[in-house]
Amino acid sequence: MTTLIFVFIFLFGTIIGSFLNVVIYRFNTGRTITRGRSICMTCGRSLRWYELIPVFSYLIQGGKCRRCSSKISKQYPLVEIGTGLIFVIISFKFLPVLFFSFLSYVFLVTLFVIIFSLLMVISVYDLRHKIIPEKLVYTFIAISFFSIFINPSMFGPALGWPSLSSLISGPILALPFVLLWYFSKGYLMGLGDGKLILGIGWLLGLSSGLFSVILSFWIGSVVSIIIMIFSKKKIGMKTEIPFAPFLIISTLITFFFSFDIFSLIRLFS
């Protein structure tokens, strides 16, 4: 029964992922996100409902448009599958809360699903355009700041005053990267990354946030080396590689496994 529920959650997540693809493609283009039918990006034909079934339609059509046979971006199924997995991960993360309060469970799952769906859009948008949209990152910062007032356990009041560590975690983690952006005049780090780290600090806390930032550099280094080895294009020090996806992947890993800086210390001790 539990497996069936998580399958349903995954499928629901892929539907939300399909909507996130719409947001990614239409954001800052002048097109409304909630209105207007989806179209083929090559021939402009309006898509039928059976061409919009998450993941399934892409597989059935062989990754091509039914009319012009142009290739459909792999972003569509990857975002849908990724969002489905995020929904499952968050639902599983807070499963212990369900045994004490159904309403608390639904609230926490909904809150963090919104947060990580927003991060999914930021991540893919940064990959496509090499920029972090200000409206999206400010929304993430605001929700993350709100999250520090929430009691994630099943005991005690739902809301409460955060500790001093929680309040300063975002600014402390973001400050070095803002200074790096300022003194390098944006050459080594974009200001958008600093803003993103501000939200990550409030979301994860000081200890876990620091672990997440360190992990993001490790992941980024490994991926960058792989790209340099296998890419057909010439890659050098001046090549711009979006950093937001590494930050967001490390944030999800840190959040799910509840890692913190002491986990890192134990690893090397």
Secondary structure, 3 states (H helix, E strand, C coil): CHHHHHHHHHHHHHHHHHHHHHHHHHCCCCCCCCCCCCECCCCCCECCHHHCCCCHHHHHCCCECCCCCCECCCHHHHHHHHHHHHHHHHHHHCHHHHCCCHHHHHHHHHHHHHHHHHHHHHHHHHHHHCCCCHHHHHHHHHHHHHHCCECCCCCCCCECCCCHHHHHHHHHHHHHHHHHHHHCCCCCCCHHHHHHHHHHHHHHCHHHHHHHHHHHHHHHHHHHHHHHHHCCCCCCCCCCCCCHHHHHHHHHHHHHHCCCHHHHHHHHC
